[in-house]
Amino acid sequence: MNPLNDMGRLLLLIGIFMVIAGLVLIFLPKLPFIGRLPGDFVIKRGNFTFYFPLATSIILSIILTIIFSIFRK
């Protein structure tokens, strides 16, 4: 294949990924349950806050695994 075709496809994929990531960042705060699930840990000590979204990470991982397995076939 032509190297320019490969570079063009790569740039298109990167652009599509950037648009999707931007949309997620815009609409994610509007979802009430993201980041506030029972398995998400928040530790506040004085002026220090530690946030570890364990349950949210697991659910997003499962969803992305399902989506990628559908597109892989």
PDB file of N, CA, C and O in Angstrom:
ATOM      1  N   MET A   1       0.834  -1.194   0.000  1.00  0.00           N
ATOM      2  CA  MET A   1       0.000   0.000   0.000  1.00  0.00           C
ATOM      3  C   MET A   1       0.874   1.252   0.000  1.00  0.00           C
ATOM      4  O   MET A   1       2.060   1.214   0.327  1.00  0.00           O
ATOM      5  N   ASN A   2       0.267   2.320  -0.365  1.00  0.00           N
ATOM      6  CA  ASN A   2       0.924   3.603  -0.401  1.00  0.00           C
ATOM      7  C   ASN A   2       1.063   4.143   1.032  1.00  0.00           C
ATOM      8  O   ASN A   2       0.084   4.151   1.777  1.00  0.00           O
ATOM      9  N   PRO A   3       2.255   4.590   1.424  1.00  0.00           N
ATOM     10  CA  PRO A   3       2.435   5.102   2.793  1.00  0.00           C
ATOM     11  C   PRO A   3       1.544   6.304   3.107  1.00  0.00           C
ATOM     12  O   PRO A   3       1.162   6.508   4.259  1.00  0.00           O
ATOM     13  N   LEU A   4       1.214   7.097   2.092  1.00  0.00           N
ATOM     14  CA  LEU A   4       0.348   8.246   2.333  1.00  0.00           C
ATOM     15  C   LEU A   4      -1.076   7.804   2.664  1.00  0.00           C
ATOM     16  O   LEU A   4      -1.753   8.451   3.462  1.00  0.00           O
ATOM     17  N   ASN A   5      -1.535   6.710   2.059  1.00  0.00           N
ATOM     18  CA  ASN A   5      -2.863   6.195   2.389  1.00  0.00           C
ATOM     19  C   ASN A   5      -2.914   5.727   3.844  1.00  0.00           C
ATOM     20  O   ASN A   5      -3.887   5.979   4.555  1.00  0.00           O
ATOM     21  N   ASP A   6      -1.870   5.053   4.265  1.00  0.00           N
ATOM     22  CA  ASP A   6      -1.811   4.588   5.652  1.00  0.00           C
ATOM     23  C   ASP A   6      -1.792   5.767   6.618  1.00  0.00           C
ATOM     24  O   ASP A   6      -2.480   5.745   7.639  1.00  0.00           O
ATOM     25  N   MET A   7      -1.016   6.786   6.303  1.00  0.00           N
ATOM     26  CA  MET A   7      -0.945   7.972   7.160  1.00  0.00           C
ATOM     27  C   MET A   7      -2.287   8.696   7.194  1.00  0.00           C
ATOM     28  O   MET A   7      -2.704   9.175   8.249  1.00  0.00           O
ATOM     29  N   GLY A   8      -2.954   8.779   6.072  1.00  0.00           N
ATOM     30  CA  GLY A   8      -4.267   9.423   6.021  1.00  0.00           C
ATOM     31  C   GLY A   8      -5.293   8.686   6.861  1.00  0.00           C
ATOM     32  O   GLY A   8      -6.077   9.314   7.573  1.00  0.00           O
ATOM     33  N   ARG A   9      -5.299   7.368   6.788  1.00  0.00           N
ATOM     34  CA  ARG A   9      -6.228   6.575   7.598  1.00  0.00           C
ATOM     35  C   ARG A   9      -5.929   6.742   9.083  1.00  0.00           C
ATOM     36  O   ARG A   9      -6.847   6.852   9.895  1.00  0.00           O
ATOM     37  N   LEU A  10      -4.652   6.760   9.438  1.00  0.00           N
ATOM     38  CA  LEU A  10      -4.277   6.938  10.825  1.00  0.00           C
ATOM     39  C   LEU A  10      -4.740   8.298  11.340  1.00  0.00           C
ATOM     40  O   LEU A  10      -5.260   8.399  12.451  1.00  0.00           O
ATOM     41  N   LEU A  11      -4.554   9.327  10.549  1.00  0.00           N
ATOM     42  CA  LEU A  11      -4.992  10.666  10.956  1.00  0.00           C
ATOM     43  C   LEU A  11      -6.514  10.741  11.101  1.00  0.00           C
ATOM     44  O   LEU A  11      -7.017  11.402  12.009  1.00  0.00           O
ATOM     45  N   LEU A  12      -7.246  10.069  10.215  1.00  0.00           N
ATOM     46  CA  LEU A  12      -8.698  10.034  10.341  1.00  0.00           C
ATOM     47  C   LEU A  12      -9.137   9.319  11.612  1.00  0.00           C
ATOM     48  O   LEU A  12     -10.051   9.776  12.297  1.00  0.00           O
ATOM     49  N   LEU A  13      -8.496   8.207  11.928  1.00  0.00           N
ATOM     50  CA  LEU A  13      -8.835   7.476  13.151  1.00  0.00           C
ATOM     51  C   LEU A  13      -8.527   8.301  14.398  1.00  0.00           C
ATOM     52  O   LEU A  13      -9.305   8.314  15.352  1.00  0.00           O
ATOM     53  N   ILE A  14      -7.397   8.980  14.383  1.00  0.00           N
ATOM     54  CA  ILE A  14      -7.047   9.839  15.513  1.00  0.00           C
ATOM     55  C   ILE A  14      -8.062  10.967  15.659  1.00  0.00           C
ATOM     56  O   ILE A  14      -8.462  11.301  16.775  1.00  0.00           O
ATOM     57  N   GLY A  15      -8.482  11.557  14.540  1.00  0.00           N
ATOM     58  CA  GLY A  15      -9.481  12.623  14.576  1.00  0.00           C
ATOM     59  C   GLY A  15     -10.822  12.148  15.103  1.00  0.00           C
ATOM     60  O   GLY A  15     -11.460  12.837  15.900  1.00  0.00           O
ATOM     61  N   ILE A  16     -11.252  10.972  14.660  1.00  0.00           N
ATOM     62  CA  ILE A  16     -12.524  10.416  15.144  1.00  0.00           C
ATOM     63  C   ILE A  16     -12.432  10.143  16.639  1.00  0.00           C
ATOM     64  O   ILE A  16     -13.366  10.435  17.385  1.00  0.00           O
ATOM     65  N   PHE A  17     -11.301   9.579  17.079  1.00  0.00           N
ATOM     66  CA  PHE A  17     -11.114   9.321  18.502  1.00  0.00           C
ATOM     67  C   PHE A  17     -11.155  10.618  19.301  1.00  0.00           C
ATOM     68  O   PHE A  17     -11.743  10.651  20.382  1.00  0.00           O
ATOM     69  N   MET A  18     -10.549  11.676  18.798  1.00  0.00           N
ATOM     70  CA  MET A  18     -10.537  12.962  19.496  1.00  0.00           C
ATOM     71  C   MET A  18     -11.947  13.543  19.609  1.00  0.00           C
ATOM     72  O   MET A  18     -12.307  14.102  20.646  1.00  0.00           O
ATOM     73  N   VAL A  19     -12.741  13.415  18.553  1.00  0.00           N
ATOM     74  CA  VAL A  19     -14.122  13.912  18.598  1.00  0.00           C
ATOM     75  C   VAL A  19     -14.926  13.138  19.633  1.00  0.00           C
ATOM     76  O   VAL A  19     -15.668  13.733  20.416  1.00  0.00           O
ATOM     77  N   ILE A  20     -14.785  11.820  19.643  1.00  0.00           N
ATOM     78  CA  ILE A  20     -15.510  11.001  20.614  1.00  0.00           C
ATOM     79  C   ILE A  20     -15.064  11.340  22.031  1.00  0.00           C
ATOM     80  O   ILE A  20     -15.900  11.462  22.927  1.00  0.00           O
ATOM     81  N   ALA A  21     -13.768  11.493  22.245  1.00  0.00           N
ATOM     82  CA  ALA A  21     -13.261  11.841  23.576  1.00  0.00           C
ATOM     83  C   ALA A  21     -13.783  13.212  24.010  1.00  0.00           C
ATOM     84  O   ALA A  21     -14.119  13.399  25.179  1.00  0.00           O
ATOM     85  N   GLY A  22     -13.853  14.159  23.096  1.00  0.00           N
ATOM     86  CA  GLY A  22     -14.381  15.479  23.413  1.00  0.00           C
ATOM     87  C   GLY A  22     -15.854  15.427  23.796  1.00  0.00           C
ATOM     88  O   GLY A  22     -16.276  16.086  24.747  1.00  0.00           O
ATOM     89  N   LEU A  23     -16.636  14.642  23.057  1.00  0.00           N
ATOM     90  CA  LEU A  23     -18.050  14.502  23.388  1.00  0.00           C
ATOM     91  C   LEU A  23     -18.245  13.839  24.748  1.00  0.00           C
ATOM     92  O   LEU A  23     -19.130  14.223  25.512  1.00  0.00           O
ATOM     93  N   VAL A  24     -17.427  12.855  25.041  1.00  0.00           N
ATOM     94  CA  VAL A  24     -17.514  12.194  26.350  1.00  0.00           C
ATOM     95  C   VAL A  24     -17.196  13.195  27.461  1.00  0.00           C
ATOM     96  O   VAL A  24     -17.889  13.230  28.478  1.00  0.00           O
ATOM     97  N   LEU A  25     -16.158  14.005  27.273  1.00  0.00           N
ATOM     98  CA  LEU A  25     -15.803  14.985  28.296  1.00  0.00           C
ATOM     99  C   LEU A  25     -16.867  16.055  28.474  1.00  0.00           C
ATOM    100  O   LEU A  25     -17.023  16.591  29.571  1.00  0.00           O
ATOM    101  N   ILE A  26     -17.601  16.376  27.418  1.00  0.00           N
ATOM    102  CA  ILE A  26     -18.663  17.376  27.524  1.00  0.00           C
ATOM    103  C   ILE A  26     -19.872  16.808  28.249  1.00  0.00           C
ATOM    104  O   ILE A  26     -20.442  17.477  29.111  1.00  0.00           O
ATOM    105  N   PHE A  27     -20.279  15.574  27.912  1.00  0.00           N
ATOM    106  CA  PHE A  27     -21.515  15.024  28.443  1.00  0.00           C
ATOM    107  C   PHE A  27     -21.339  14.169  29.691  1.00  0.00           C
ATOM    108  O   PHE A  27     -22.334  13.834  30.334  1.00  0.00           O
ATOM    109  N   LEU A  28     -20.129  13.807  30.055  1.00  0.00           N
ATOM    110  CA  LEU A  28     -19.901  12.958  31.227  1.00  0.00           C
ATOM    111  C   LEU A  28     -20.362  13.601  32.538  1.00  0.00           C
ATOM    112  O   LEU A  28     -20.967  12.910  33.358  1.00  0.00           O
ATOM    113  N   PRO A  29     -20.104  14.890  32.772  1.00  0.00           N
ATOM    114  CA  PRO A  29     -20.570  15.479  34.033  1.00  0.00           C
ATOM    115  C   PRO A  29     -22.097  15.517  34.168  1.00  0.00           C
ATOM    116  O   PRO A  29     -22.613  15.663  35.277  1.00  0.00           O
ATOM    117  N   LYS A  30     -22.810  15.390  33.074  1.00  0.00           N
ATOM    118  CA  LYS A  30     -24.268  15.445  33.124  1.00  0.00           C
ATOM    119  C   LYS A  30     -24.894  14.110  33.511  1.00  0.00           C
ATOM    120  O   LYS A  30     -26.089  14.051  33.800  1.00  0.00           O
ATOM    121  N   LEU A  31     -24.092  13.019  33.521  1.00  0.00           N
ATOM    122  CA  LEU A  31     -24.591  11.721  33.959  1.00  0.00           C
ATOM    123  C   LEU A  31     -24.491  11.659  35.480  1.00  0.00           C
ATOM    124  O   LEU A  31     -23.393  11.784  36.023  1.00  0.00           O
ATOM    125  N   PRO A  32     -25.604  11.470  36.179  1.00  0.00           N
ATOM    126  CA  PRO A  32     -25.584  11.588  37.640  1.00  0.00           C
ATOM    127  C   PRO A  32     -24.869  10.449  38.363  1.00  0.00           C
ATOM    128  O   PRO A  32     -24.379  10.656  39.473  1.00  0.00           O
ATOM    129  N   PHE A  33     -24.792   9.270  37.784  1.00  0.00           N
ATOM    130  CA  PHE A  33     -24.251   8.126  38.499  1.00  0.00           C
ATOM    131  C   PHE A  33     -22.772   7.880  38.253  1.00  0.00           C
ATOM    132  O   PHE A  33     -22.153   7.122  39.000  1.00  0.00           O
ATOM    133  N   ILE A  34     -22.190   8.487  37.245  1.00  0.00           N
ATOM    134  CA  ILE A  34     -20.777   8.264  36.942  1.00  0.00           C
ATOM    135  C   ILE A  34     -19.919   8.917  38.031  1.00  0.00           C
ATOM    136  O   ILE A  34     -20.020  10.117  38.284  1.00  0.00           O
ATOM    137  N   GLY A  35     -19.084   8.110  38.659  1.00  0.00           N
ATOM    138  CA  GLY A  35     -18.202   8.621  39.696  1.00  0.00           C
ATOM    139  C   GLY A  35     -18.802   8.608  41.083  1.00  0.00           C
ATOM    140  O   GLY A  35     -18.132   8.984  42.044  1.00  0.00           O
ATOM    141  N   ARG A  36     -20.040   8.188  41.213  1.00  0.00           N
ATOM    142  CA  ARG A  36     -20.693   8.159  42.520  1.00  0.00           C
ATOM    143  C   ARG A  36     -21.288   6.785  42.815  1.00  0.00           C
ATOM    144  O   ARG A  36     -22.301   6.685  43.506  1.00  0.00           O
ATOM    145  N   LEU A  37     -20.676   5.748  42.306  1.00  0.00           N
ATOM    146  CA  LEU A  37     -21.154   4.392  42.545  1.00  0.00           C
ATOM    147  C   LEU A  37     -20.679   3.911  43.919  1.00  0.00           C
ATOM    148  O   LEU A  37     -19.744   4.482  44.480  1.00  0.00           O
ATOM    149  N   PRO A  38     -21.309   2.872  44.462  1.00  0.00           N
ATOM    150  CA  PRO A  38     -20.939   2.410  45.794  1.00  0.00           C
ATOM    151  C   PRO A  38     -19.479   1.957  45.942  1.00  0.00           C
ATOM    152  O   PRO A  38     -18.945   2.007  47.050  1.00  0.00           O
ATOM    153  N   GLY A  39     -18.831   1.527  44.884  1.00  0.00           N
ATOM    154  CA  GLY A  39     -17.443   1.080  44.978  1.00  0.00           C
ATOM    155  C   GLY A  39     -16.420   2.150  44.702  1.00  0.00           C
ATOM    156  O   GLY A  39     -15.230   1.845  44.629  1.00  0.00           O
ATOM    157  N   ASP A  40     -16.835   3.404  44.544  1.00  0.00           N
ATOM    158  CA  ASP A  40     -15.910   4.511  44.313  1.00  0.00           C
ATOM    159  C   ASP A  40     -15.481   5.091  45.656  1.00  0.00           C
ATOM    160  O   ASP A  40     -16.319   5.415  46.498  1.00  0.00           O
ATOM    161  N   PHE A  41     -14.176   5.220  45.847  1.00  0.00           N
ATOM    162  CA  PHE A  41     -13.644   5.659  47.132  1.00  0.00           C
ATOM    163  C   PHE A  41     -13.230   7.122  47.077  1.00  0.00           C
ATOM    164  O   PHE A  41     -12.559   7.556  46.141  1.00  0.00           O
ATOM    165  N   VAL A  42     -13.641   7.878  48.097  1.00  0.00           N
ATOM    166  CA  VAL A  42     -13.223   9.271  48.254  1.00  0.00           C
ATOM    167  C   VAL A  42     -12.716   9.429  49.684  1.00  0.00           C
ATOM    168  O   VAL A  42     -13.440   9.159  50.642  1.00  0.00           O
ATOM    169  N   ILE A  43     -11.477   9.865  49.817  1.00  0.00           N
ATOM    170  CA  ILE A  43     -10.881  10.092  51.128  1.00  0.00           C
ATOM    171  C   ILE A  43     -10.513  11.559  51.213  1.00  0.00           C
ATOM    172  O   ILE A  43      -9.719  12.056  50.414  1.00  0.00           O
ATOM    173  N   LYS A  44     -11.095  12.256  52.189  1.00  0.00           N
ATOM    174  CA  LYS A  44     -10.826  13.691  52.382  1.00  0.00           C
ATOM    175  C   LYS A  44     -10.146  13.876  53.732  1.00  0.00           C
ATOM    176  O   LYS A  44     -10.680  13.477  54.767  1.00  0.00           O
ATOM    177  N   ARG A  45      -8.976  14.477  53.712  1.00  0.00           N
ATOM    178  CA  ARG A  45      -8.204  14.778  54.923  1.00  0.00           C
ATOM    179  C   ARG A  45      -7.688  16.211  54.812  1.00  0.00           C
ATOM    180  O   ARG A  45      -6.735  16.473  54.077  1.00  0.00           O
ATOM    181  N   GLY A  46      -8.293  17.109  55.518  1.00  0.00           N
ATOM    182  CA  GLY A  46      -7.857  18.508  55.488  1.00  0.00           C
ATOM    183  C   GLY A  46      -8.003  19.093  54.095  1.00  0.00           C
ATOM    184  O   GLY A  46      -9.102  19.150  53.543  1.00  0.00           O
ATOM    185  N   ASN A  47      -6.876  19.529  53.532  1.00  0.00           N
ATOM    186  CA  ASN A  47      -6.916  20.097  52.178  1.00  0.00           C
ATOM    187  C   ASN A  47      -6.505  19.082  51.115  1.00  0.00           C
ATOM    188  O   ASN A  47      -6.184  19.471  49.992  1.00  0.00           O
ATOM    189  N   PHE A  48      -6.507  17.783  51.448  1.00  0.00           N
ATOM    190  CA  PHE A  48      -6.121  16.720  50.527  1.00  0.00           C
ATOM    191  C   PHE A  48      -7.334  15.839  50.249  1.00  0.00           C
ATOM    192  O   PHE A  48      -8.025  15.415  51.175  1.00  0.00           O
ATOM    193  N   THR A  49      -7.591  15.564  48.965  1.00  0.00           N
ATOM    194  CA  THR A  49      -8.680  14.678  48.567  1.00  0.00           C
ATOM    195  C   THR A  49      -8.124  13.619  47.629  1.00  0.00           C
ATOM    196  O   THR A  49      -7.473  13.927  46.630  1.00  0.00           O
ATOM    197  N   PHE A  50      -8.395  12.360  47.975  1.00  0.00           N
ATOM    198  CA  PHE A  50      -7.981  11.235  47.132  1.00  0.00           C
ATOM    199  C   PHE A  50      -9.237  10.567  46.606  1.00  0.00           C
ATOM    200  O   PHE A  50     -10.106  10.168  47.380  1.00  0.00           O
ATOM    201  N   TYR A  51      -9.331  10.446  45.294  1.00  0.00           N
ATOM    202  CA  TYR A  51     -10.511   9.873  44.649  1.00  0.00           C
ATOM    203  C   TYR A  51     -10.085   8.679  43.814  1.00  0.00           C
ATOM    204  O   TYR A  51      -9.233   8.799  42.935  1.00  0.00           O
ATOM    205  N   PHE A  52     -10.687   7.512  44.094  1.00  0.00           N
ATOM    206  CA  PHE A  52     -10.366   6.299  43.345  1.00  0.00           C
ATOM    207  C   PHE A  52     -11.666   5.663  42.860  1.00  0.00           C
ATOM    208  O   PHE A  52     -12.353   5.003  43.640  1.00  0.00           O
ATOM    209  N   PRO A  53     -12.020   5.850  41.574  1.00  0.00           N
ATOM    210  CA  PRO A  53     -13.299   5.340  41.047  1.00  0.00           C
ATOM    211  C   PRO A  53     -13.215   3.867  40.627  1.00  0.00           C
ATOM    212  O   PRO A  53     -13.223   3.564  39.434  1.00  0.00           O
ATOM    213  N   LEU A  54     -13.135   2.970  41.582  1.00  0.00           N
ATOM    214  CA  LEU A  54     -12.955   1.548  41.298  1.00  0.00           C
ATOM    215  C   LEU A  54     -14.157   0.956  40.568  1.00  0.00           C
ATOM    216  O   LEU A  54     -13.988   0.324  39.525  1.00  0.00           O
ATOM    217  N   ALA A  55     -15.357   1.146  41.090  1.00  0.00           N
ATOM    218  CA  ALA A  55     -16.558   0.562  40.470  1.00  0.00           C
ATOM    219  C   ALA A  55     -16.811   1.162  39.087  1.00  0.00           C
ATOM    220  O   ALA A  55     -17.166   0.442  38.154  1.00  0.00           O
ATOM    221  N   THR A  56     -16.631   2.456  38.956  1.00  0.00           N
ATOM    222  CA  THR A  56     -16.823   3.105  37.660  1.00  0.00           C
ATOM    223  C   THR A  56     -15.828   2.561  36.640  1.00  0.00           C
ATOM    224  O   THR A  56     -16.195   2.328  35.488  1.00  0.00           O
ATOM    225  N   SER A  57     -14.576   2.355  37.042  1.00  0.00           N
ATOM    226  CA  SER A  57     -13.560   1.818  36.134  1.00  0.00           C
ATOM    227  C   SER A  57     -13.905   0.407  35.678  1.00  0.00           C
ATOM    228  O   SER A  57     -13.726   0.068  34.508  1.00  0.00           O
ATOM    229  N   ILE A  58     -14.396  -0.410  36.591  1.00  0.00           N
ATOM    230  CA  ILE A  58     -14.755  -1.786  36.232  1.00  0.00           C
ATOM    231  C   ILE A  58     -15.920  -1.800  35.258  1.00  0.00           C
ATOM    232  O   ILE A  58     -15.898  -2.549  34.281  1.00  0.00           O
ATOM    233  N   ILE A  59     -16.940  -0.980  35.507  1.00  0.00           N
ATOM    234  CA  ILE A  59     -18.105  -0.937  34.613  1.00  0.00           C
ATOM    235  C   ILE A  59     -17.712  -0.415  33.237  1.00  0.00           C
ATOM    236  O   ILE A  59     -18.151  -0.965  32.227  1.00  0.00           O
ATOM    237  N   LEU A  60     -16.894   0.635  33.175  1.00  0.00           N
ATOM    238  CA  LEU A  60     -16.448   1.156  31.879  1.00  0.00           C
ATOM    239  C   LEU A  60     -15.597   0.130  31.141  1.00  0.00           C
ATOM    240  O   LEU A  60     -15.685   0.024  29.918  1.00  0.00           O
ATOM    241  N   SER A  61     -14.790  -0.615  31.852  1.00  0.00           N
ATOM    242  CA  SER A  61     -13.976  -1.655  31.233  1.00  0.00           C
ATOM    243  C   SER A  61     -14.843  -2.748  30.620  1.00  0.00           C
ATOM    244  O   SER A  61     -14.571  -3.212  29.512  1.00  0.00           O
ATOM    245  N   ILE A  62     -15.875  -3.157  31.330  1.00  0.00           N
ATOM    246  CA  ILE A  62     -16.789  -4.179  30.806  1.00  0.00           C
ATOM    247  C   ILE A  62     -17.505  -3.666  29.561  1.00  0.00           C
ATOM    248  O   ILE A  62     -17.616  -4.386  28.569  1.00  0.00           O
ATOM    249  N   ILE A  63     -17.989  -2.431  29.606  1.00  0.00           N
ATOM    250  CA  ILE A  63     -18.705  -1.856  28.466  1.00  0.00           C
ATOM    251  C   ILE A  63     -17.785  -1.748  27.254  1.00  0.00           C
ATOM    252  O   ILE A  63     -18.180  -2.115  26.147  1.00  0.00           O
ATOM    253  N   LEU A  64     -16.562  -1.250  27.448  1.00  0.00           N
ATOM    254  CA  LEU A  64     -15.626  -1.126  26.331  1.00  0.00           C
ATOM    255  C   LEU A  64     -15.212  -2.487  25.780  1.00  0.00           C
ATOM    256  O   LEU A  64     -15.018  -2.627  24.572  1.00  0.00           O
ATOM    257  N   THR A  65     -15.074  -3.488  26.639  1.00  0.00           N
ATOM    258  CA  THR A  65     -14.749  -4.836  26.175  1.00  0.00           C
ATOM    259  C   THR A  65     -15.850  -5.378  25.279  1.00  0.00           C
ATOM    260  O   THR A  65     -15.571  -5.991  24.250  1.00  0.00           O
ATOM    261  N   ILE A  66     -17.090  -5.156  25.663  1.00  0.00           N
ATOM    262  CA  ILE A  66     -18.220  -5.614  24.851  1.00  0.00           C
ATOM    263  C   ILE A  66     -18.249  -4.887  23.520  1.00  0.00           C
ATOM    264  O   ILE A  66     -18.443  -5.511  22.477  1.00  0.00           O
ATOM    265  N   ILE A  67     -18.058  -3.582  23.543  1.00  0.00           N
ATOM    266  CA  ILE A  67     -18.095  -2.787  22.305  1.00  0.00           C
ATOM    267  C   ILE A  67     -16.973  -3.222  21.360  1.00  0.00           C
ATOM    268  O   ILE A  67     -17.210  -3.416  20.168  1.00  0.00           O
ATOM    269  N   PHE A  68     -15.750  -3.376  21.884  1.00  0.00           N
ATOM    270  CA  PHE A  68     -14.631  -3.772  21.031  1.00  0.00           C
ATOM    271  C   PHE A  68     -14.768  -5.185  20.511  1.00  0.00           C
ATOM    272  O   PHE A  68     -14.320  -5.478  19.402  1.00  0.00           O
ATOM    273  N   SER A  69     -15.376  -6.069  21.284  1.00  0.00           N
ATOM    274  CA  SER A  69     -15.557  -7.440  20.799  1.00  0.00           C
ATOM    275  C   SER A  69     -16.612  -7.488  19.683  1.00  0.00           C
ATOM    276  O   SER A  69     -16.535  -8.333  18.791  1.00  0.00           O
ATOM    277  N   ILE A  70     -17.586  -6.590  19.736  1.00  0.00           N
ATOM    278  CA  ILE A  70     -18.604  -6.533  18.663  1.00  0.00           C
ATOM    279  C   ILE A  70     -17.962  -6.042  17.379  1.00  0.00           C
ATOM    280  O   ILE A  70     -18.209  -6.603  16.312  1.00  0.00           O
ATOM    281  N   PHE A  71     -17.128  -4.986  17.466  1.00  0.00           N
ATOM    282  CA  PHE A  71     -16.517  -4.431  16.257  1.00  0.00           C
ATOM    283  C   PHE A  71     -15.396  -5.302  15.713  1.00  0.00           C
ATOM    284  O   PHE A  71     -15.041  -5.183  14.540  1.00  0.00           O
ATOM    285  N   ARG A  72     -14.833  -6.171  16.538  1.00  0.00           N
ATOM    286  CA  ARG A  72     -13.734  -7.017  16.096  1.00  0.00           C
ATOM    287  C   ARG A  72     -14.204  -8.140  15.161  1.00  0.00           C
ATOM    288  O   ARG A  72     -13.440  -8.612  14.319  1.00  0.00           O
ATOM    289  N   LYS A  73     -15.430  -8.551  15.311  1.00  0.00           N
ATOM    290  CA  LYS A  73     -15.955  -9.655  14.504  1.00  0.00           C
ATOM    291  C   LYS A  73     -16.352  -9.232  13.124  1.00  0.00           C
ATOM    292  O   LYS A  73     -16.811 -10.057  12.334  1.00  0.00           O
TER     293      LYS A  73
END
